[in-house]
Amino acid sequence: MKKILTVIALVVAMATPSQAQIKFGITAGLNMSNVSTKSEMVNQVTAAAKSRTDFFVGPTVKFTLPIIGLGLDASAVYDQRSAKIDGTDETIKSQSIQVPINVRYGIGLGSLAEVFAFIGPQFGFNVGGGKDFGASEWTLKSSNASANIGVGATILSKLQAKINYNFALGKTGEIKNVVGTAKQVVGSAKANSWQVSLAYFF
C-alpha cells in the first residue's frame, strides 16, 4: 500500500504546480483476460487459458493540464482476473491492486463531450490468488508491470467510458512442480486483458 500511495503522490506532484484542474471519481469495469504460459525448460509456449470475464473497481483521479487537450489519469483499483486452462476444468485466478497512470490527449466537442486516446504504465500488487494443482502450482508475483493503450469519451465532464488493452511487460506468475517439499520453476505466464470501464467524477 505504501508503494501505491507513493506512486499516486508523484503523479499529483507532477500535475499540480501548473494550475492543473483535478477531479476525483470512482471507476468500475470488466476484465476479459487471457493467459499464455511458457516452459522455462525449452522457452516455448506450452498452453493458453480461455478468457473469462471479471471486474475491477476503485477510486480514480483526472488531471487536466494547461496544455490544450493534454491530461493525466490515475487510479487505484481492486482487480480480479481468472482464466480456464485449455483442456482442463482448472481455473487460475489473480487478485491485485492495480495502479494505472495514463497520459491522455483529447479533442473537445464543445462543453458537452470529449473524445480522447490514452497510453501509460500500470503497476500491480498481488493481494491473493494462485492455484494448487497437487503435483504443480501456479503462483503470482508479488508485483508486476503492464501497460495500457485505449480510447474513451467523457460526457458533461462527469461520465467517462473507456476501452483499452492491458498487456503484461513481464511475468505475471510462475508454474512450479512440487516434489515432496521441493518446488522447481518449470514455466511462467503472462496475463493480458481487454478492459471496458465507466467512471463518474464528482
N, C-alpha and C positions, 0 to 999 in steps of 0.2 A: 504493500500500500504506500509506503514511503516513496518508492520509485515512481509510482503513478502520480502522486502529488507533486513530486519534483518536476516531472515532465510537463504537467499542466501549468505549473508556476512559471516555467521557462517560456511557454507559449504566451502567457499573459504578459510577462515582462517584455517580450519582443513586440507585442501589439500595442500596449497601452501608451508608450511615450509619444506616439504620433497622432493623438486625438482619434484613436480608433473608436468606432461605435461597437458596443458589446451588448449581445442579447443572450440570455440564458433560456434553456428549454429542456425538454425531455424527448428522447428518441426511442423508437422501438422498430424492430423489423424481423425479417426472416433470413435464415441462412440456408442455402441449397448447396450442400458440401459434397466434395468428392475427395477421396484419399488414394494416393498412389504409394506403393511400397517398393523398396529397392533392397536387394540382397547385398549385404556388406561383403559377402564372400566372393561373388562374381560380378558385382557392380552392374546388375541388370534389374530391370523392372520385373517383379515376380507376381504381383497381384494388384487388383484395384478394388475399390469399395464403391458400392452403389450409393448414389446421392440420397440423402434423407433431408427432410425439412425441419429445421429447429429455429431458435429465436435468439434475439439479443434485446436488451433494454437498459436504459440508464440516462444520466444527465448529459447534456451537451451545451456547448457554448459557441457562439458565432461572432467573429470579429470582422467588421467591415473597415478596411484600411483607407487612408486618404487617397490612395491611387485609384482612379476610376476603374471599377469592375473587379478589383482585387480584394481577397479576403482570406481568412483562415477559419477552419472549423476544428474543434477538438471535443472529444467525448471520453467518458469512462464507463463502459457498458459491461454488464454481466452477459457472457456469450456462451451459448451451448451449441455443440455440434456433434453429430453422430453419423455413422455410415455403416452399412451392412456389407460384410466381406463377401465377394462373389463366390458362389458355390457352397456357401455355408449358411447356417442360421445365426451366426455370431454377429454381434453389433459392437462396434467400438465407439466410445463417447469421450468428449472433452468438455470441461467446464473451465472457464477462464475469465479474467478481467481484461478486456481489450481497450487500448487507448489509441484510436486513430487520430492523426493530426494531418489534415488535408489543406493544401493550398487551392483556393477556389478562384475562378475567373468567370464573372457573369455579365450578361447583357440584359439591361432593364427594359421592361415593356411598360413604360410609364410608372405610376405608383401601384399598379395592380399586381404585377408579376415580374419575375426574373427567371431566366434560364441560365444555367451555369455548367461548367465542366470542372472536375477536380482530380487531384492526384496527391498522393502523400504516403508516408510510412505509417505503420501500425505496430504497436508493441503489446505483446500478450504476456499475462502472468497466470500460470496454472493454479487453479483452486480446487481441482478434483477431476476424476476421470481415470481412464486406463481400463485394462481388461486382463483377467487371468484366464488363460485357456488350458490350464493344467500343465502340459509339457512346455508351454511357452506363455509369454505375457507381453502385453502392449503397455508401454509406459510413456507418459508425456514428459517433455522437457519442462523445467520449472519456469522458463521464459522463452519467448520466441519472437521473431520479427517477420512482418509481412508488409505488403504494400497494396494500396487501393488505386483504382482508376475508374472514373464513372461520370455520370451526368445527373442533373437534377433540375428542379424548378421550385420556386418559392412564390406563394400566393398571399397577397396583402401583408407581406412581411411577417406573417405568423405561421403559416402551414408550409412545410417543406417536404417534398418527396424526392427520393434518390434511388438510383440503381447503380450498382458498381460490381466490379470483380475484385476480390481479395485473394492475392496469391502469396504463398509462403516464400520467404527469402532464404530459408534454411530448413533444417529438420524440425518437424513438429513433434515427433516421438520416435521411440525405438522399439524394436521387436527383439525379445530375448528368449533364448532357450533355457529351460530350467532343468538342471541335472542334479538331483539331491539338493544341497544347499547352495550350489554354484549356479551363477547366471552368466550367459555369454551373449553378447550382442551379435545378432545374425542378420539384422535388417533395420532399415529406417523408413520413415514415412513422412510425406508432406500432405498437408490438408489445404485445399483451395476452396473457395466458396463464391457463388453468386449471391449478392445481397440486395434485398429490396427493403426500403425503410421509409418511415414517416417521422417527422419531428414537429413539435409545436413549441413556439417561442413566446415567452410571456411579455 
